[in-house]
Amino acid sequence: MLSHPPTDAEHEPSFAETALKLGGKSDEEARRTGAIDKADDQVEALFAPQYQTVQSPAHRAVWDRGVPMELFQSGDVAASTEVQTVMDRSIQIVKQHRRANTLLDPQGKIPAAVLQDLAEVGYWGLLVDREYGGSGSPFAAFAPFLTRMAMADPTIAGLASVHGCIGAVDPLRTFGNAEQKQSFLPGLANGSRLSAFALTEPCAGSDLTAMRTHAVRAGNEFVVNGEKLFITNIIPGRTIGLVCLIEDRPAVLIVDLPREENEHFQLCKYGLWALKQTHNQGIVFKDFRVPAENLLTPIRGDGLTIAYHGLNLGRVALCANAAGTMRLMLANMIPWAEFRVTYGVPIATRELVQRRLGQLAGLITACDALVAWCSGLIDHGYRGEMECVIAKIFGSEAQKRAAIELFMKTLGGRSFLKGHPFGDNVHEYLAPCIYEGEGEMLGMAFFKSLVKQHGKTYFEPIGKALAAAGIKKPNPWNPSHAWALKSVAFPYLKWLIAQRLLPAAKTQLPSMPAPLARHAEFACQALQAMATEISGTMGKFQLSLADRQCRMAELSHRCQNLIVILCTALYGARTQDELVRESADVLCQELIQEYTGARPTNSYFRQVTQLGGAIAAGSFPGLVEITPEEILMRYD
């Protein structure tokens, strides 16, 4: 059975469902969208009121009078000696296997021997509580560690995220009962079990309401039928979190898969360019039986609640991986720039190449800033849904830009050689734009979270009043329309007048270098101004806003970039490394140029090329841990 029977409140239409119905959408579309909206509400209810979305820094930065600066500042979290030892030994294991040329098997996959060596030093138990045999690492220490691990090997870093964030570890830690935790977590901690997460289906990706895999109760078991796709870690990760339908509601079963395929369980094999070093396959269930006690039963919500909770951690982990992967690119760009000579001069002295090095450093610094910020919020108790979406989108898009515009173009034709980091990994570099949620789709989810409370407070009553009066196109100058809206429109008019007449709140910035302070001030002022712009857009399109995907995506993108500017400026201000400060300054200038449409100044070009030249001649945090790949087709 499910955790509890549906209550009357659960049958009440959500804000999204009400808006779509009022906007003339079909009952089916409204129902499906409403199901996602309710799952979001149920995740919200898992958090104390002060840590829910409306109290999150991203939400408050737009809708409060004044940006809550203290919520945008991050700090370094030191791991305990025990946790740090596990992290250091894990990286040593990967480097040892790389030196011995045993990191991959003949099929190009991470072999079981590597996974076992990592298990022996505690790698898979970093996020498992100590009482179940893990290390109990704070997420704010784990996330930047993934950046270090990605510098050793991005795939190994990704597997830690699959296992600990979106796999079975987080669902069990957060939603499992005492018996389930005791049954599964010790094995997940010591690596005798590795986990995966089975959510995507052939017809259910961004639209999870189209899910078809279902389980039926049969005595003390559930009988599962259906198909899942794109399941990373499925061969070694035989303990999975399976999202399926039970009594037509999403649920999560913790499933131990058999070691060999049989008539009830088959793997679906396909060619996949991305994640090629892992075992990424599909699963087909045919009357597959799972013990009934393996059903996770959250106090509130259902299977989508469980799925959404773990995705936040995975999105921050993706950004952390991007920061490490881009350092690999930077480490391999520098030797080539020094080696490659054109017209008698190394290209490391050319402005375009120096600009690329400086821009790449800016992208890395921004990802580091977002990882520190988001992971700290999560450890502090915030849901962090909007903030983690920003980290995921920026990290994946930054990695894509770094790979194509900076890394590939600097390395030239050798980029496409077999054995070259770009040629061998281009799909790995691009895949994060899709995994953990496609960027623009997530951007619209960010926007919907941003406007939900405002719409529910002001626009939903107006929409209901219009529907009750049979008014499809309101005209404020029509007396009958004005009369129909007289009571519900007043609260909104009061808010709007206050927004336009009251002076903007003064931002209280911490002590920081003047250039970074200017960037932070710009971001704060623009975020405050977005409240009126977003509300005006909602008022203009009313109930048809759900169909204005391009406008929602554009507003969302600008809002996200402002938050990246603010976080990066604050992060740069607290570091003592001058190259990191300069990188933060350069990144903020770029995003402000994009936001305002201004052309780059000569001062900017001078600064970014000087930064690139300094990085080529010196170092950048983290690069000392990286051994660049051999230059292919040398000509000396």
N, C-alpha and C positions, 0 to 999 in steps of 0.2 A: 504493500500500500504506500501511497504518498505520505509526506510528512504530516499533512493535515488535509481535511476535505476543504474544497473551495468555500470561502465565506461570501457573504453578500457583498462585502467591500471589494472582493476580487472580481465580482461580476460587474462592478460599476465601471463605466467607460473611462479610459485614461484621457489625459489632455490631448495626446496625439489622435486617439480614436475619435474623440468629440470633434476636434478641429477638422479631420478628414471627412467625417460625416456631414458636418455643416458646410464643408466646401464641395459637396456633391460627389464625393468618391463612393465607390461601391461598398456595400457592407463587408465584402470579403477583404478588400484592400484595407479598409479601416480596422477590421478585426485583426489582421495580420500585423499591421503597424502598431496597433494597440497592445498586442502581446509583447512586442519588443519593449514598448514604453513601460508596461507593467513590470517586466523583468528588471528594467532599470530602476524603477521605484523600489522594488524588493531588495536590490543590492544596496540602495541608499539606506534602507531601514536597518541594514546590518551595522551601520556606523552611528556613533553618538551624534546628536544634532549638530554639535559644534564642528564636526569633521565631515559633514555632508557637502554635496556639491555647491549649494548656495553659500556656504561658508568657506569655500576653497579660495585660494589666492587668485586664480584666473577669473572666477566669477565675480569676486568682490572688486577686482581691479577695474572692471567695467561698470558695475551697477552701484557700488558704494560711492559715497562722496569722499574721495581720497583713496589712494592705493595703499593697501596694508603692507608697507615696505618690509616689515619684519618677517612676513611669510614668503618673501622672495629671496631672502638671503640664505645661503647654504654654508655648511661647514664640513670639514673633513672628519670622518668617523674612524677612529682607530680600532682595528680588530683586536680581540684578545690574543694573547701569546699563542694559545692553542689554535685558534682559528687562523692566525697568520702563518703558523707552521704548516697547517694543511694547505693553505694557498701556495706558499713557497714551494713545498714539496710537489704539489700538483704541476706547477709550471716546470720544475726540474724534470719531472717524468716526461713531459711532452718534449722538452728540448733534448733530452737523452735519446728518445726514440727518433726524433728528427735527425740528430747527428748520426745515429746508427742506421738510418734509412729504413726504419721499421714502423714509421707512423701510419703507413698505408699498406694494405695487403696487395697481392697481385691484381686484384680487381679494382684497386683504387679506393677501397673503403677503409674506415678506421677499424682495425681488427680487434677481436675480443681480448687479445693480450694487453693492448693499450688500455682498454676500458677496465680490465681487471687490475692493472698496475695503479690506475687512478683510484680504483675502489680501495685498494690497500692503504693508501695514504689519506683516505677520507673525503675525496673530492665530491662524491655524490651525496654526501650527508651534510654539506655545508648549511643548507637551509632547513634541515631536520632538527627538531628540538633535542637537547642533550638527553632528556629522559628516554628517548627512543634510539639512542646511539649516535646521534648526529652531533654537529658542532654548534648549532644554534646561532649561526652568524646573523648579525643585524643586516637587513637588506641594504642599508646605506654603506656597509663595508663590502657586501657581496657584489653589488652592481659595479663599482669601479674595479673590483678584482677581475670581472669579466673583460674589462678593457685590457688589462695586463695579459689575461689568458688569450685574448684574440690576437695580441701581438706575437704570441707563441704559435697559436693555431686558431683561426676563427671558427672552424667547425667544432673543435673540442669545447670552445666557449659556448657555441650555440647549443650543444647537447646538454650542457649544464642548465641552460634556460629551459629547454624542453622538459628535462627531468624535474627540475625544482620549481619552476614557475607555472608553466601551462600543463605539465604532465600530471601525475597522480599526487605528487608531494603536497602542493598547495591546497588542492581540494580536500585531501585527508586532514591536513593540519587545521584547516578553517572550518570544515563542515562534517568531518568524521566523528563518530561517537567513540567512546573509550575503547570498545572492543575492536573497532575497525582500525583505529590508530595502532593499537598493540599488535594487531595482526599484520599490518602492511608496512608501517613506518620503519621498523628496525631493518627489514630487508632493503627498503629503499635507501636507507642511510648507509648500509655497509656495501651496497652495490651488487648484492646477490639478486636484487630486482632492479631493473631500470625501467623507467616509465615513459609513456607517450600519451598523447591526447587525441582522441578520435571525435572530431566535431564535423568537419567538412564532408559533404556528400556530393554525388554527381549533380544534383539539382539544388543544393543548399550550400551557398558560400556566404555572401553578404546578406542574403535573405534566409535566415535560419528558420523562419516559419515554414519553409518548404521541406523541412526535414521529414524523411520517410522511415528511417530505421526505427523499429518499435520492439518493445518487449512485453510479453504477456505473462501474468502470474500463473504458475502451475504448481500448486503445493508450496514447497519450500524453495522454489526456484523461479527464475524468470527465463522465458524462452525468447531469444533474440533473433530477429530476421532483419536483413538490410545490408547496406554497403556504405563504407567510408573510404574517402580518398585522401591522398597527400598526407599520410601519417608518418612523420619523421621519427626515426629511432624504433621502428616497429619490429625489427628482427631481434636486437638485444633487449629492447624495451617491452618485455612481454607482460608487464602490468600496466594497463591503460585506464584512463578515465574515459568512459564511453558515454557520450550524450545520445540519448534515444528518447522515444516517446513511450510513456506508460500511461494508459488510460487517457490518451490524446494530450498529455501534458509532458513537456520536456523534463527529463530526469537524468541523473548521472549514476552509472554503475561502475564500480571498480572491478575490472575484469582481469583475471589471470589467463592469458592465452596459452594454449598448448604449444609444446616445442615443435611439433610437426603438424602439418596441415592434415585435415581429415574431412569427412563428408559434411561436417557442420561448420568448418572454419577453413577458408582458403585465403591466400594472399593474392592480391591483384597486382600483377607486375606490369610496369610500363616504363618507357624511357623518359628520364627527367634530367634536364641539363643542370638545373640548380640543385643544391644540396647533394651533389653527386658523390661526396665522400661518406654520406650516411646511407642507411637503408630506408628509403622513402617509398612506401608501397601502400596499396589500398587493402581493405579487408572486406570479405564477403561472409556474412553470417547466415547460416541456414539451420534453423531450429537449434541454435547454440544455447546451452544452458549455463546460467550464472546463479550462484547461491543468492537467495533473497536477502540475506544479511549484508550483501555487498552494496546495497542501495544507500547512497548518501541522502540524508534527510535534513535539509536546512530548516531552521526554526521558521524562517520566512522564505518564500519564493520557491523556485524549482530549479531545473537543470540549467536554464539560461542564467540564473542568478549565480550558480557555481562557475559557469564558463566565463562570465564577464569578470568575475572577481580575479581569477588568475591571469587574464589577458593583460591587466594593468602591469603586473610584474614583468610579463614577457615583453611588453612594449618598451619599458625602461631598459631591460636587458638587451633588446635590439639596438637601442641607441648606444649603449655601452660597447657593444660589439663593433658598431660602426666606428666609434672613436679609436678602437684598437686597429681595425682593418685599415682605416685611413692613415694611421701611423706607419703601417707596413708600406703603403703606397709612397708616403713621404720618404721613408728610409731607402726606398729603391729609386726614387727620382733623383736624389742628391748625387749618388755615385755616377749615374748616367750623365747628369748635367755637368759634372766635372770632367768626365771622360770624353764626351762628345764635343768635337771641335768643328766649327764651321767658319770658313774664311779666316782660319788661323787663330780663332778665339774660342775657349770653352763656352758652351751655351749657358753655363751657370752665371756668366756675366751679362747675359742678355735680359733686357727688361721684361719681356713676355714670360720667360721662364721664371725669373725672380718673382714676378707677380703671381704666377701659379703656385709657387712654394708658399708665398705669404698668404694667399687666399686659402690654401689647403690647411695651413696652421690655424686660420680663423675658424674654419669649419670644425676642426678637431676641438678647439677650445670651447666652442658653443656646445658641442655634444657633451664634453666633460662637465660643463656648467649645468646642463639639463639633467644629466644623470645624478649629479650631487644633489640638485634641488628636489627632483621627483622622489628619489629614494629616501631622502630625509623626511619628506612629507608623509610617505607611506609608513615609515617607522614611527612617526609622531602620532599616527592614528588617522590621518586624512584618507578619504577614499582615493583622491588623486586622479580620478578618471579623466578630467579635462587636461590636466597637466601631463599625464602619461601619453595621451594622444599627441600632444605637442611634441614630446620627445621622440615618439615613434616616427611621426611624419618628418620632422626635421632631420633626424638621424638617417632615415632611409633615403630621403632626397639629397642630403649632403653627400652620402656615400655614392649615389648615382652620379652626381655632378663631379665629384672628385675623380671617379673612375674614368668617365668619358671625357670631360672637359679639361682635366688637369693631368691625370696620370697617363692616359692613352696618348694625348696629343704631345706630351713632352717626350715620351719614349718612342713615338713615331712608329714606323713599320715593324720594328722588332716586337711591338706589343702583341702582334698576331702570331708570333712564333709559338709552336708547341713547346711547353716548358717555361714560358714567360708568365709572370704572375698575373698580368692582365688577360692574356689569351687563355690561360687555364682557368681563370676565375671570373670571367665577365658576367656569367649568369648568377654567380654567388653575389656579386656586387649589386646586381639589379633586383634580385628576388625580394629583398626586404621591402621594396616599394609595394609589394603585393601581400606578403605574409604578415600576419597579425592585423590584417585589415588594410585594404587598398587605400592609398593616401587621401584621395579626394572624398571617398566615401566616409572615411574616418573624420575628415574635415567637416563634413555635413553633420556627423554625429556630435562633434564638438560644438558646432553652431546650435544644434537643437538643445544640447545641455545648457548652453549659455542663455538661450532665450526662453527656456521652458517656464521658469518661475515668473518672469515678466509677462509672458503670454497668458499664463494661467491666472495671474492677478488682474490684468487689465483687459486683455483682448478676448479671452474666452467668454466673460460676461457680455461683452458687446456682441460677439458672434451669436450667442444664444438669443439675445434680445432681437437681433436682426432676423434670425430664423423664425422666432415666435411671431414677429410682425409680418413675415413673408416678404422681407426686403432683401433683394439680391445685390443691388448696387446702391449703397447708401449715399445720400446727398445731404450734407449738413444744412443746406439752405432750404431744404424741403421741410416745412413745419411738422408734417406728420412723422418724418424720419427723426427730426430733432426730438420730438415728443417721445418717440419710442425708445430713444437712447438717453433720455434726460437723467435717469438715475445711475446707469451703469457707466456713462462716459465721464461723469464728474471726477472720479478718482484718477483716471488717466490724465485728464486736463490739469488737475492739480499737480501731478507728478511732472508733466511736461513743462508747466509754467515754472516750477521750482528749478528744473534743469536749466532753463534758459535765462532765468533772472538771477539766481544765486551765483556768487562768484565760485570759480573752481577752487577746490581744496588745495592747499599748499602741500607739496610733497616733502616729507622729511627724509632726506637722503643721509646715509652714513657718510663719514669722512672718506673721500675717494678722489683720485686724480681728476683734474678738471675735464679732460676730454671724455672720460667715462661717465662723469657726473652729468655732462651735457646729454649724452646718449640716454642715460637713465631718465633724466627729466623729460626728454622728448617722448620716450615711451610712455611715461606716466600721463602726460598731458593728452597724448593721442588716445590712450586707452580710456580715459575719462570722457573724451569727446565721442567715442564710439557708442556710448549708451544712447545718445540722441539719434545718431545715424542709424543704428540697428533698429531702434524703436520706430523711427520714421519709415524704414523699409517694411517693418511688420505692419504698420498702419497703411502703407500704400498698397501692399499686395493682399493684406488681410488673410482670408482663409486659402487663397491660392498660393501663399508663400511656399507651401510644401512642393509645388511644381517648379519653383524658381531655383533649381539646383545650382545653376551657374552663379546666380547672385549670392546664394548662401555660401557656396564654396569660396567666392572672392572675399566676402566679408570675413569668413572664418580664417582664410589665409592671412589677411592683413592683421587680424587680431592675434593670431599665433605668432607672427613675426615680431610684433611689438613686445610680446612676452619673452621671446627669445632674446631680443635686444636688452630688455631689463635684466634678465637672469645672467646674460653673458657679461654685461657691464659690471654688475655686482660681483660676479665670480672673478673677473679680471682684477677688480679693485682689491680683493682680499689676498691675492697671490703676491709673492715676493719676486717671482720670476719675470724679468722685464720682457722677454720674448712672448710670454703668455699674455701680459698686459697689452703689448702691441697687437697681438693676434686678436684679442677681444675688441680692441679699438677698431681694427680694420674690418672685422666682421660686422660690428654695429654700424659703421659707416656704409657698408654695402647694403645692409637691410634698410637703412634710412633712405638711401638713394632710391632703392626699389619702391619704398612706401611713398615717397614724395614725387617720384619721377624726375629727380634732379640728375644732371650729368655728373660723372666723377670729376673731381677737381684735380688740378695738377698736384696740389698738396697730397691728395689721397694717393695718386700714382707714385709720388716720391716716397711716401711712407710705406706702401705695400711692397714696393720693389726693394727698399732698404731692408725691410723685414725679411723678405725672401733671400736677399744676399747674406744677411746675418745667419739665417738658418742653414744655408748651404755651407757657410764657412765655419759654423760652430755646431750647435746642437739644439735640440728641442726636447722637452720632457718626455721620457719614455723611449726615445730612439736608441739610447745606449743599450737597451735590452735586445735590440733587433740586429740580427746579422743579415745584411742585404743579400739578395739572390745574385748569383754570378751573372755578369753582363754577357749576353748571348751575341755570337758572331762578332767578337772583338776584331779590330783591324790593326792592332799595333804589334 
